[in-house]
Amino acid sequence: MTKRPEITARTRAEIQEAFWRLYLEQPIDTITVQRICDRAGYTRGTFYTHFRDRYEVLESIEAAVLDGMSECVETCFKRIGKSRTKVACLAGLAGVMAYYESNKTYIEKFLGTDDDPTFPIRLRDRLKPLWREYVVDQAVVQGSTRGEGARSEAGRGEGVRGEGARSEAGRGEGARGETGRGEGARGEAGRSEDVRSDAEIDLLLDYALSGAIAMISNWLRGTSSVSAAELGHLVYDAAIKDVTARL
């Protein structure tokens, strides 16, 4: 007979919780399936119905935490909207801090210890698409809008000056106009050289997010006198402000 989904989910959760209590006490290599079953109150057969081994239990917990963290960050970005001011971003961090408080034990274990050195890398890779969408892409759009506005203003100014100059000396101004167009072309070429390639942006995000996650990891170890609010400012500067400035 097929078990009801809620029973299956509860069984998995209880096995995960039993594993987690042991994992907080000792290294994973010393945790046996039998000890997990004893803590959870299930047989080994029930355990293997849901998990291949102890490492799969850990992976399932890490996956849930990664999902929760990335969803929380995306929700905060959506709440902030197009604003990338420090005030707006720090206000958005309130949601991240709330998630941290609700999942403090998991986050401190995964980021505040060296038990699984791959977790920060996987977190970075989960956050990177969000940074591309909500930081990089919006910065590029806003930069293009400002650039178009500046070029439009410059064009109107040139038009006014050009009309006056043509009334004085048409052929001379025409020659200078050709020179101006040449300068404009060289300016456009210069701007195209300044545009970051996808590969460069990828490396930039690796650098920024890895640095921000490293700061958080060190802070979670409890050896820093920096407050949570001060940490928020540092994360903003490293992961949003600096990225935007380098695009």
GISUL-V659185 format. One record per residue. RES is the residue in three letters. PHI is phi as a letter, one per 30 degrees, with the letter a starting at -180 (NA if undefined). Layout:
res:RES phi:PHI
res:RES phi:PHI
//
This chain:
res:MET phi:NA
res:THR phi:d
res:LYS phi:d
res:ARG phi:d
res:PRO phi:e
res:GLU phi:d
res:ILE phi:d
res:THR phi:d
res:ALA phi:d
res:ARG phi:d
res:THR phi:d
res:ARG phi:e
res:ALA phi:d
res:GLU phi:d
res:ILE phi:d
res:GLN phi:d
res:GLU phi:d
res:ALA phi:d
res:PHE phi:d
res:TRP phi:d
res:ARG phi:d
res:LEU phi:d
res:TYR phi:d
res:LEU phi:d
res:GLU phi:c
res:GLN phi:a
res:PRO phi:d
res:ILE phi:d
res:ASP phi:d
res:THR phi:c
res:ILE phi:d
res:THR phi:c
res:VAL phi:d
res:GLN phi:d
res:ARG phi:d
res:ILE phi:d
res:CYS phi:d
res:ASP phi:d
res:ARG phi:d
res:ALA phi:d
res:GLY phi:i
res:TYR phi:b
res:THR phi:d
res:ARG phi:d
res:GLY phi:d
res:THR phi:d
res:PHE phi:e
res:TYR phi:d
res:THR phi:d
res:HIS phi:c
res:PHE phi:b
res:ARG phi:d
res:ASP phi:a
res:ARG phi:d
res:TYR phi:d
res:GLU phi:d
res:VAL phi:d
res:LEU phi:d
res:GLU phi:d
res:SER phi:d
res:ILE phi:d
res:GLU phi:d
res:ALA phi:d
res:ALA phi:d
res:VAL phi:d
res:LEU phi:d
res:ASP phi:e
res:GLY phi:d
res:MET phi:d
res:SER phi:d
res:GLU phi:d
res:CYS phi:d
res:VAL phi:d
res:GLU phi:d
res:THR phi:e
res:CYS phi:d
res:PHE phi:d
res:LYS phi:d
res:ARG phi:d
res:ILE phi:d
res:GLY phi:i
res:LYS phi:d
res:SER phi:d
res:ARG phi:b
res:THR phi:d
res:LYS phi:d
res:VAL phi:d
res:ALA phi:d
res:CYS phi:d
res:LEU phi:d
res:ALA phi:d
res:GLY phi:d
res:LEU phi:d
res:ALA phi:e
res:GLY phi:d
res:VAL phi:d
res:MET phi:d
res:ALA phi:d
res:TYR phi:d
res:TYR phi:d
res:GLU phi:d
res:SER phi:d
res:ASN phi:b
res:LYS phi:e
res:THR phi:d
res:TYR phi:d
res:ILE phi:d
res:GLU phi:d
res:LYS phi:d
res:PHE phi:d
res:LEU phi:c
res:GLY phi:c
res:THR phi:b
res:ASP phi:c
res:ASP phi:d
res:ASP phi:b
res:PRO phi:d
res:THR phi:d
res:PHE phi:d
res:PRO phi:e
res:ILE phi:d
res:ARG phi:d
res:LEU phi:d
res:ARG phi:e
res:ASP phi:d
res:ARG phi:d
res:LEU phi:d
res:LYS phi:e
res:PRO phi:d
res:LEU phi:d
res:TRP phi:d
res:ARG phi:d
res:GLU phi:d
res:TYR phi:c
res:VAL phi:c
res:VAL phi:d
res:ASP phi:d
res:GLN phi:d
res:ALA phi:d
res:VAL phi:d
res:VAL phi:d
res:GLN phi:d
res:GLY phi:d
res:SER phi:d
res:THR phi:d
res:ARG phi:d
res:GLY phi:d
res:GLU phi:d
res:GLY phi:d
res:ALA phi:d
res:ARG phi:d
res:SER phi:d
res:GLU phi:d
res:ALA phi:d
res:GLY phi:d
res:ARG phi:d
res:GLY phi:d
res:GLU phi:d
res:GLY phi:d
res:VAL phi:d
res:ARG phi:d
res:GLY phi:d
res:GLU phi:d
res:GLY phi:d
res:ALA phi:d
res:ARG phi:d
res:SER phi:d
res:GLU phi:d
res:ALA phi:a
res:GLY phi:d
res:ARG phi:d
res:GLY phi:d
res:GLU phi:d
res:GLY phi:d
res:ALA phi:d
res:ARG phi:d
res:GLY phi:d
res:GLU phi:d
res:THR phi:d
res:GLY phi:d
res:ARG phi:d
res:GLY phi:d
res:GLU phi:d
res:GLY phi:d
res:ALA phi:d
res:ARG phi:d
res:GLY phi:d
res:GLU phi:d
res:ALA phi:d
res:GLY phi:d
res:ARG phi:d
res:SER phi:d
res:GLU phi:d
res:ASP phi:d
res:VAL phi:d
res:ARG phi:d
res:SER phi:d
res:ASP phi:e
res:ALA phi:d
res:GLU phi:d
res:ILE phi:d
res:ASP phi:d
res:LEU phi:d
res:LEU phi:d
res:LEU phi:d
res:ASP phi:e
res:TYR phi:d
res:ALA phi:d
res:LEU phi:d
res:SER phi:d
res:GLY phi:d
res:ALA phi:d
res:ILE phi:d
res:ALA phi:d
res:MET phi:d
res:ILE phi:d
res:SER phi:d
res:ASN phi:d
res:TRP phi:d
res:LEU phi:d
res:ARG phi:d
res:GLY phi:i
res:THR phi:c
res:SER phi:c
res:SER phi:c
res:VAL phi:d
res:SER phi:d
res:ALA phi:d
res:ALA phi:d
res:GLU phi:d
res:LEU phi:d
res:GLY phi:e
res:HIS phi:d
res:LEU phi:d
res:VAL phi:d
res:TYR phi:e
res:ASP phi:d
res:ALA phi:d
res:ALA phi:c
res:ILE phi:b
res:LYS phi:d
res:ASP phi:d
res:VAL phi:d
res:THR phi:d
res:ALA phi:d
res:ARG phi:c
res:LEU phi:d
//
